[in-house]
Amino acid sequence: MLHTFRENASFRHRIERALQAICAELHVDDFHALDAKTLRRGDPAEARSGSKPLLTLCSEAGSCYAFKQCDGPLAAAEEAAYELRRLGGRPTVPARAMRLELEGEDAILGLIKPFVDFNLGAELDADTTTWTPEQRAVLLADHAWEWFLDNLDTNTSQYALLGPLRVPVNIDWDRSFFSDGRSELTRFAKYKPQLPNARTFLYADYVAGKIKLPLWMLANEARRIRRLPSRRVQEILERYAAVRFDDPAERELFVRRTLMRRRGIEREVGSFMRALWSERRSLSTPPDSLGEWFHRSALLAWAKWQRVLNAMLRGPIGQAARRLLTFTRSWKARYPAKSDPNEGIPTRAVE
């Protein structure tokens, strides 16, 4: 027992050191003081691919940034997620909502982030047996943050593999609070039915007995979130709510609901872990009825279907769909409807 405790402590310490090193690497001095008026267009070739239009910008000092055109609430959501995770000491790409006015062009609203150097071709595989124990542990612990921040848009392409341990770091949190803090904590929850999450594969392989998971790390992360300073958390949530909701009553309700979510996260995570243990034990024994056999077969078929969906989305079909979506969004941002002079600089509408 003592030997296991020491192994767990050493494992956790190794991961914690890796995460803190990445935090330091991602930190950008005076990022929040960055003046939009000092930015100019950079090399378009440096822009990362994605489903939203990107501009490459450079400061007078030579630092380069990616500006993602998006609606006000999406930009505010990612900024809030960054501030909350930074408060919790977890690595996140700095993000700041900004209204950009380039010379000779209309003002656009979006999100500015510093460029992060990582291998675009290196992604987590759908087969989690190929992941390292550290990669599985970090993504497991991050599930607590995904649930607290109500962000279910976490497919394998959302993660950069950073640091010597190549641990996954989510580089896109703009779908945070997508259900206003109402999503359930379950291994089946997804942002869209056709979009498998990375942890979809993680838990499917765990309950099938293919891998082991240090579930105590998920419990530890839930405790870290619960212990965040309440006043600072509330301030961050209120700033986001002021952009997301027009109605003051809706703002107050959202903030109160999300604070309750944080206070109850350890209880929710405990229930979730017990459900995983129960499912894993159940699948390791022969079914005791025909109905149970059909239920297990359906779960295994669902897990295989998620891999098929992931292969389609990561393949030519998914790439073509993302290019079309990017083009459509770029067109709408560049040529807003003539009937509304403010459409193209949205501040309230949710995408």
N, C-alpha and C positions, 0 to 999 in steps of 0.2 A: 504493500500500500504506500509506504514512504517512497519507494523507488518510483512508483507511478506519479505521485505528487511532484517529485523533483523533475521528472521528465516533462510533465505538463507545465510546470513553472518555467523551465528552460525554453520550452517551445513557445510559450506566450511571450517571454522576454525577447526571444529572437524576432518574433513578428512585430512586437511593439517597437523595437529599435529600428526595424525596416520601415515601419509606417512613419515614425518620427523623422527619419532621414528624408523620406519623400515629402513630408510636410515642409521641411526646410528647403528642399529643392524647388518646390512649387511656389514658395513665398516670393512675392514681388514687392520690393520696397516702393512706398508711395503710390501703390496701385490705385487706391481710393482717391488720391489727389490728382490723378491723371486728367489733364484738361483736353476736352474734345477738340478745341480750337487749334491745338498744336499737332494734331494728327493729319497725316497725308496718306494717299494710296500707296501701297507697297507692291510687291511682286505677286501677281495673281496666281502664279504657279505654286506659291507657298500655302494657299488655302487648302484646308482639309475638305474632303468630300463629305456630303451629308444630305439630309432632306430639306434643309433650309438654306437660303442664299447666304453666302459668306463673302465678306470683303476683307482684304488684307490691308492693314494699316500700320504705319510706322510713326514713332514719335521723333522729335528733334534730336533726342539722344541716341537714336538708332534702334530702339527696342521695337519689336514687331508684335502685333496683336491680330486676332481674328475678331471681326465684328459680324455677329449673326443677326440678320434681320428677323424680327419676330414681334408678336403682339406684346403690349405692356405687361399683362399678367404673367406671360411665360418668362419674360426677362426678370421680372420681380421674383418669380418662384425660384429661379436658379440662383439669383443673388441671395435670397433668404436661405436656401439650402447650403450654399457656400458658407455663409456667416454662422449658421448653426453647427455645421460640421467642424468649422474652424474653432468654434467655441468648445467643441468636444475633443479637439486635438486629433481630428481625422483628416487625412490628405484629400484635398479637393482642389480642382483648378480654380483660381480666383475668377470671380465673375461679377460684373457690374452693369446694371441697366443704364443705358445712355441714349440720349438724343443726339444724332450725328448730323452735322451740316457741312458737307464738303463744298468747295467752291464751284459754283455753277450748277449745283444739284439741289433738289428738294430735300428737306430734312427727313430723316428716317429714324425710326425707333428700333432699338434692339439691345443686344448684349455684347459687351466687349470682354475678351478673355486673352491672356497671353498665350503665345504659341508654346506648346509642350512637345519636346522632341521625344518621339517614341516610334517604334516599328509598326507602321500601319498594317503590315501583312501578318503580324503576330496576334492571333485571337485565341480566346479560349475555345476549345473544341467541345462539341456536344457530348462527347464521351468523357465523363469526368474522371474515369480511371486513368486518363492521361495527364490529369492535373497533378501538380505537386501537393503534398499535404499543406504547405503554406498557402497556396492559392485557394484550396478548398476552405481552409479555416478563415481566411480574410473575406471571401465572398459570403461565407456563412454568417460571420459577425456583421457584415454590412446589411444583411437582411433586416436587422433591427432598425437600422437607419432608414432603409427603404420603406418599412412600414410606418415608422414615426413620421417621415416626411411625405408619406402617401404617394410614393413614386414607384410605379410598377412597370415603367418603360425601361427595362434593364436587360436587353438582349445581349448576346455575347460581344457584339460589335461596339457596345457602349463602354467597354473597359479597355484601358491602356495597361499593358504589363510593364510596371516600372520597378526600378531598383534592382540590386543584385539578385534578389529572390524572385523577381518578375511577378510581383503580386498584383492582382487586378485592382485598378482604381477607376471608378465610374467618372467619366469626363463630361457627362451630360445629365444635368438635373432639372431641366426646364419643365418636365412633366410632374414636378413635385406638387402636392396638394390637388391633384387632378380630380379627386372625388370629394374635395373639401373635408378630408379627414374621416371618411366613412368606409374606406376599404377594409376588408377583413384580413386577419393574419392567417393565411392558409397557404399550403404549397401549390395550390391550383390557381391562385389569383394572378391575373395577367392584365396588362394595359389594354390589349386587344386580343380577341380569340386566335387570330392568325399570327401573333407575335410571341413565340416562346421566350421566357426569361432565362438567363443563365442559371438561376437557382431552380428553374423547372427541371433541368437535367440533374442538378446536384441532389435534390431530394428524391427524384425518381430512382436514381442509382443507389441512394442510401437505403430507402425502404426495401429495395430489391436485394439488398445485401451485397452489392458490388463494391461498396466503399465503406469506410468508417468516417465518422465526423466527430470532432470535439465539440459537442453541443454545449458544453459548459462555457465555451467562448461566446456563444449567442446569448447566454444568460448574463455573462459579464458585460457584454456590450449594452444590453438592455439596462443594466444597473448604471452604466456610464451615462446613458441618455437621461435616465430618471434624475440623476444627480446634477444635471446641468443647472446653472443659476437661473432660477425662475424669472427674475426681473429682466434679465438680458433676453431670455427666450421670448418672453411676452413682447418686449420692444421690437424684436425682429419680426415676430408674427404680425404685430399691429402695422408695421410699415408695409408688409406684403398685403395685408387685408385692405389697406387704404387704396391700393392699386386694383385689387381683384374685385372689390364690392363697392357699389354706389350707395347701398343702403347701410347706414350706421348700425342698424340692428343685426344685419347679416354679418358685418365685420365682427361685432362683439360675439356673436354666436360661434363663428368660425374659430376665433382665438380661444374662447372658452372650451370648445370641443377638442381642439388640438392640445391644449394644456392638460386636459383630462386624459387624453391619449398618452401623453408623456408620463403622467403620474401612474397610470395603470399598465405601463408597458411590461414590467416584470411579471405581473400576473398573466398577461396575455401570452408572453413568450413561454412561461411555464406550462400553460395549457397546450400551446402549440408543440412543445417538446414532448409532452406526454403522448400526444396524438401520433407523433412520428415514431416514438418507441413502440407504441401499441401496434401500429401498422407494420413496422419492421418485424416484430415478433409474430404477428399473424401470418405474414407472407412466408415465414421460415418454417411453418408447420403445414401438414396436409389439410386441405379444406374439409370441414365437417358437414357440408351440405352442398347440393347442386347449386343453390343460390349463391353460396359463398364462392364456389368455383367460378361462376359467371362474373361475380363482382371483381375477383382478382384478375381474371382474363381481360376484363374491360380496362382495369387500371394499367395493365401491362401494354395493352393495345394503345391506350392513350399516350403512354410514354414513348412508344415507337412512332406514333403519329407526330409528336412534337419534334422528333429528330427529322422526320420527313419535311415538316414545315420549315425548320431551320435551314435544311439543305436547299430548299427552294428559295428562301429569302436571301441566303448568302450567295446563291448562284446567279446565272444570267437574268432570270426572270425578276428577281428581287433588285438587281442592279439597275435594270431598265426601268422598273417602277420608281426607284428612288431618283433617277435622273429626270424622269417625267415630272415627279412631284417638285423637285428643285426648280425646274424650268417654269412650272406653273406658278410657284410662289414668287420667283424672281419677276415674272411678268406682271403679276398683281401688284408687287411692291413698286415696280418701275412705272406702271401705267394704272394708277388708281382710277376708279369711276369718276367721271367728270361731274356728276350730280352732287357730290359731297367733297368739298375742298379738303376736309380733314381725313378722309378715308385713305389710307396709306401711312398715317401716323396714329394707329389705334392706341388707346390708353386703357380701355376697359374690357373690350370684347375678348372672350376666350376662344382660342383657336379650336 
